[in-house]
Amino acid sequence: MTESQTGGVTPMAIAGRMVSERERLLGMSAEERAWRAQWLKDQRLAPHEPVHIPELYRLNPIRRFYKAPLNQVESMLAPVLGKSKAFAVRFWAGKFVMVAASIYATAYYFKYNANDWTRKGGWRVLSSRKAVNKGDPGYPMTTNKVASDYAVRGFKQAPI
């Protein structure tokens, strides 16, 4: 079961039928006009809003640990750039670091875990010969390979 923001109660539309401009043009009673004016007034935020309540954003120790470096960067940039721009820098810097780390880890894995004669696993890259048809330059394309040259997976080039 998924968590509900309304506690399992079906949310109620507070705008009523006056949310549509067409409905408002059909005519509104004095009571509906007063209600609409109050509703529009309620949509404005107070000068101190949104209110940041630290108790609502408590994080477990692991998340606090890995968020600490970028939180420091954000707190240093906030006086210079402003809170929203500092948060944007923090957000995109984190994403950039994750993408760069993924690229480096993938490159490292492919570089140092190739499939050769010394191991059973790893990534094996095979390439097919170029197709050569009758009349093409290089036809017939023959190789100087002998039977022992196939499936050696780099054994003959090993410095042993």
C-alpha positions, 0 to 999 in steps of 0.5 A: 500500500502506498502512502497517501498525502491526504491520509486516505481521504479523497481530496476535496476541490476547494475552488468550487465551480468558480475555478472555470472562467466560463462558470464565472462569466455565467453569473455569480451571486453576491455570496459567490463573489465574496467567497471568490474574493476570499479564496483569491486572498487566501492564495497569497502567501504571507511575507514570511512564507514559505516557513522552513521547519528544520524538524520536518527535514531531519535526515538519517546519519548516512544521508547527513554524511553524504550530503554534508560536502555539497551543503557546505558548498551551498552555504558558502555560495548562498550569500554571494548568489542567493539561496535559489541559485546556490541550491541550483549549483548544489543540485547540478554539481551533485548530478555532475559528480555522479555522472562523472563517477559513473563514466570513470567507473565504467571506463575503468571496468572495461579497461581492466576487466577485458576477456582474455585467455587469463580469465573466464569472465569480462567483456569480450568484444568481437568484430566481424570481417568487412564484407567483400563482394565480387568486383570489390577491391581486395576480392577475394579477401583471404587471411593468413590464419591457421587453425591455431589462430582462432579463439586464442583470446590474446594468448599468442601475444602474451609476453610469457 
